[in-house]
């Protein structure tokens, strides 16, 4: 790539992107940099079942009365 031409001691093989584990739960994205860590579903354990009644993915619409001062 042109932007790295002439850069001293730059080795593209040593400075590229590294693979990471990415997972989702509800509307959240989790990026795990530790390749030895447990899977997200194992880490969360019973939490998804516990918070399911909160309906985190359900869009809520609230309206409030404006103040007339």
N, C-alpha and C positions, 0 to 999 in steps of 0.2 A: 504494500500500500504506500502511496506517495508520502503521506504524512510522517512515515517512519524512515524514509530515506535519509541517510546521513547522520542518524542518531548513533552516537558512539556506544559500543558494547550492548546494543539492544538485540536480544534474542527473542524473536516472536514466539518460539516454542516454550520459553520460560515465562512469558508475560501475557498469555492468552486467558480467555475465560476458563473458569473451572466449573465442572458440573456440581450442581447443588440439588438437594431434594426439595421439591415444592409440593404442597398439598393444600387442600381447601377444606374448610368446615364452616357451615352456614355461609355468611358473606365475607368471611375472613380468609386471607391468603397467608400461609405460613411458609417461610423460607428457612430451611435448616442447613447450616453450613457444616455441621458435624456428620460426616458419613457413617459414623458408628452409633449415632443416636437411634432410639427406638422410633417406630413409625408413629405418625400423629395420632391415628386411631387408637393405638395402644397407650400412648401418653395421656390422651384425653380420658380413656377408660369409661366410667359411667357418666361423665359430665354431659355428653350430648343428650342422654335420656333425662337427666335432671333439669336441664334448661329448656328442653323441648316445649314445655307449656308456655314459656315466655314468648314463643313465636318470633324469634329474632329476625327472621327473614321476611316477616309480614310487614308490608308498608302500612304505616299509620298516618292518618290525616287528622290534624287538630285545627280547630278554629277557635278564636277567642274574640270576645267583644272588645271593640276599640274604646279607649277612654275618651270621654267627651268633656274635657275640662275647659 
